[in-house]
Amino acid sequence: MRRPSRTGKALVALVLTASLTTAQVSAPAPAQAQQAPAFQMPTLPQFNEEQVRQAITALVALAAGIGGLTLLSGILPGIGSSQSPTSAPSPTAKPTPSSQPSTTAAPTTSAEPTTTPAKSTTSAPAAPTTSVEPSSGYAQHVAGIKARLANSEDKAPLWAWAAPRGPQLNLPTHEGSGQATHPSVLYFENGWNGWKYWMAMTPYPDSNESDEDPNIIVSNDGWTWQAPEGLTNPIDDQLGKPNPHNSDTQLVMAPSGEMYLTWRMVDRPNGKTNRIFLVKSTDGVHWSEKEEIWSGEPQFMSQALIWTGENWRLYGVDNRMGIPNRIIYFESNDLKTWSAPRYPNIDPYVSNGDRWWHIDVQRYNGEYIGLVHIIPSETIQKGNLYLLRSQDGMNWKRSDTPLISHEESGYPNLYKSALVPHGSGDDLTLELFYSGYREHRANWRINRTTAERISVE
């Protein structure tokens, strides 16, 4: 673009001067003008009106050549436009709506961004998985039950109940791993302190017993879990080897309406002294000081405390070395003084070469329902879960086929698990919260499924 000559620059100065001069001469004086602040006008060259008109004409021609017509039209009204300049309204005339100033200043708004704002990097938690495909062998297992039922006089034997594998639960644990075992679950149809499901469990990240401490979590659908508001887990904290460690949590409702939590502590240094502790709560958040309710040298494990309607009964597994494991129970009226151990009758008893390992017992609708974990004698791995039922808690029937096997569970090794009964009689269904782990005692998890009675139809 060609630069304007010195003459052009002079003409611009002349136009600016003319603009100021014209404004001073032509602007009508208001009837009652306000006194403007005084300021010092710079000394400007003096031009007559004819010189100003000639300068403007020359400057218009120059501006057209260098693209400055728009600039001039902004300096002098009417230049570059076919329309006449709008005259200022008379001071006595009422301003038009377009020229009337607003009495309230409009808020200043920023321009719309030209780029899309970056999305938040915090994503919403994924919806829980609520179903998985059964194993390839589950259909064959169900077919075998149906064939057996067709030739059985008993149309509702315990072996007629079966459960497919269930989804893994995403559980909050106090140390953050999500690995957990030893579940115990209570269900309240109308809720208890705002929640339908209450679970006790112990984190067990890759078998680190220093984190194996009782946690309490809650849910309203059985899938999404959290610690109840106001509660800080764990309920009790032990250091693990070479110090004592905790395990085997269990929840039960007392006749007073309180929730009781029990757990087992294995004492050191001999590792054989077992202590059962209990805490109480009316809201699941504030718990009493722990009290020891049972202790002994035999390795009593997987305790299950229930109220029979008359007294307390403490079931468990007697795991004394060199003697086959046995299911035993003690009775008490005050949770302090206990009877001698008693041994219930179980039919069928454990097969030769197998061992009782964990048990869960519920008093439900006038009967006793249990879930027992049986393992091979040479290992604690590859165990299965079996159903127990009893009318008096002393004489039990047991399913002779697994309610859920380790092959079906999705884990090579099952462990202590929990049941939640629903319905009654032949229509009994069982929610199972089963725990398992991978090889080398790693990645402990809890899954959820439902066991139902298989029928021939």
HUBELNOR-V491771 format. One line per field, one symbol per residue. phi: phi as a letter, one per 40 degrees, with the letter a starting at -180 (. if undefined). burial: 1 if it has 9 or more other ideal C-beta (glycine too) atoms within 8 Angstrom, else 0. A space follows every 50 residues. Layout:
phi: ???
burial: ???
This chain:
phi: .ccccdcccccccccdcccccccccccccccbccccccaccccbccbccc cccccccccccccccbgbcccccccbdgcgbcccccccccdcccccdcbc cccbccccbcccccbcdccccccccccccbabcccccccccccccccccc bbcccbcccccabccbccccbcbcbgcgcaafcbbbbbdbgbfgbcbbbb abcacfgcccbcbcbbbbabbgbbbaccdgcbcccabbcgdcccbcafca baccccgccbbbabbccbccgbcbbbbbbbacbgbbbcccbcbaaacdcc bfcbcbbchbacbbcibcbccgbddbcbabbacbgbbbcccbbccbbccc cdgbbcbbabbbcafgbbbbbbbbbcccaccgcbbbcbaacbgbbbbbcc bccacccccgbcacadbbbbcbgafcccbbcbbbbaaccgfbfcbbbbab cbccbcc
burial: 00000001101101111111110000000000000000000000001000 11001101110110010110011011001000000000000000000000 00000000000000000000000000010000001001001100110110 00000011111111111110101100111111111111001100111111 11111111111111111110001010110010111101010001111111 11110001111111111100001111111110011000010111000111 11111111000111111110000011111111000000000101010001 00011111111110001111111111000001111111110010010110 01111101111011111111100000011111111110000101111111 1011000
